[in-house]
């Protein structure tokens, strides 16, 4: 029922995301510092950006530990790259705005200018602030990302769903817990695979015509490909799933899901994330049971731990 249309939706959504990522520096070390700096800036802007000087000073405390691990020449290379990107975007945001461009169309330029100001502020503090025992790391891959890093992802999933089977539509709600070991291949791609356990309360009619919740346990083995755009994260997931109720056991089925959200800064080895997700599950006709279709919509809240 939902299958072909949802597959097209998921495919088009993923292709759109893959072409919408922010431009990044070519050098791996410069790229890592740039992502850490922009994540720090975005964390401040989500709380409400007020005065540039104040917000940049707040962001510098999260960026300096990364900058201390990057050589002076590479920090200079990054500032030069940002200047070139601002020029490519048409020049400074204020000049473009006064020339008639809508402020909503200047988000990228504003981000670049704030990143430039942040890195200049950090640069002015580095000689005094960097611990004397911290030396530049030629393989630096970022403190607030998962590039070339093994992490363990723990997530809680919750939301509602529609269950379609035998021409009947039933509503349900529930949640699940997931553990997924993951590896970051680059600053943009991460692959994770693991297990999940959860349950749903499905509303079904009783003999007197009223609705009553019926518990359904579910188990899964998800594999997830994550695309990261600085601090925005998008997941495409495939999973083998099974369901168990007091009346039936559905041995196997499949799920395809798409999720999108944001990740925060890493502290004490933990980096939080929150996402909205939509999923389609299909259980084919088996063991005399009718085929089942589930459409799920909800949230995922998790952390990844860098051991």
Buried (B, 14 or more C-beta within 10 A) or exposed (E): EBEEEBEEBBEEBBEEBEEEBBEBBEBBBBBBBBBBBBBBBBBBBEEEBEEEEEBBBBBBEBBBBBBBBBBEEBBEBBBEBBEEBBEEBBEBBEEBBEEEBEEEEBEBBBBBBBBBBBBEBBBEBBEEBBEEEEEBEEEBBBBBBBBBBEBBBBBBBEBEBBBBBEEEEBBBBBBBEBBBEBBBEBBBBBBBBBEBEBBBBBBBEEEEEEEEEBEBBBBBBBBBBBBBBBBBBBBBBBBEBBBBBEEEEBEEBBBBBBBBBBBBBBEEEBBBBBBEBBBBBBBEEBEEBBBBBBBBEBBBBBBBEBE
